[in-house]
Amino acid sequence: MATMLDFIKLVLVKVSFDKKLFEKELRKALKVLLPDDVKKLKAWCYEHFSDKYHVILNQYFSRHQLVV
């Protein structure tokens, strides 16, 4: 059975062609995931998207650390 984290990863891969969609889905993901899953998502995102969306990842994951 797929987890919410697995589903979010799939969505991010599918929308990664568009900056605005990627940012929107990342924002939504950070609202619904548990803190442990956010850490896993962060590592996965930097591994897969840091060349293309490094600025967005830094922006959202640093902001999320302040909230959690």
N, C-alpha and C positions, 0 to 999 in steps of 0.2 A: 504494500500500500504506500502510495506517495504521500509525503508530508507537505505541509504548507510551504516549507522552505524549498522543497523540490519543485513545487508548482511555481513559486516566485522565480526561481532560477530559470525555469523554462520560459516564463513570460519575459524576463529580462533579455534572454538570448533572442527571442522572437522580435522584440522591439528595439534591439540594439542598433538597427539601421538608422534610427531617428533620435536625435539628441533630446528633443522635448518629450517624446514618449518614454524614453529610457528614464529621464529624470522624474517624470510623473509616476511611473511604476515603482521606481526606487523609493520615492517618498511614501507611497501607499504601503510598500513592504515594511518600511521602518515603523509604521504606525501599528501594524498588526502582529509583528513577530515578537516573540519573547526575547529577553536580553541575550540568552545563550545562542539563540538562532541568529540574532543580529551579528554576533561575533563571527559566526560561521559564514554568514552572507558577506560580511566585510572582507574576509580573507578570500572568499571565492570571487567576489567582484574585482578586487585588485589583481587577482591572478588572471582573470579573463578580459577585463576591460580597462586596465590602467593606461594602456597606450592611447586609447581613444577618448576615455572619459575621466581622466585622472583628476581634473579640476572639480567635476561634479562629485566624484567619490569623496574627495577631500572635504568638500563643502558639506555634504550630507552626513558623512560618518563623524566628522568632528562636531557638527551641530548636535547629532544624536547622542554623543557621549555626554554633552552638557545636560541633556534632558533626562537621561537614564539614571 
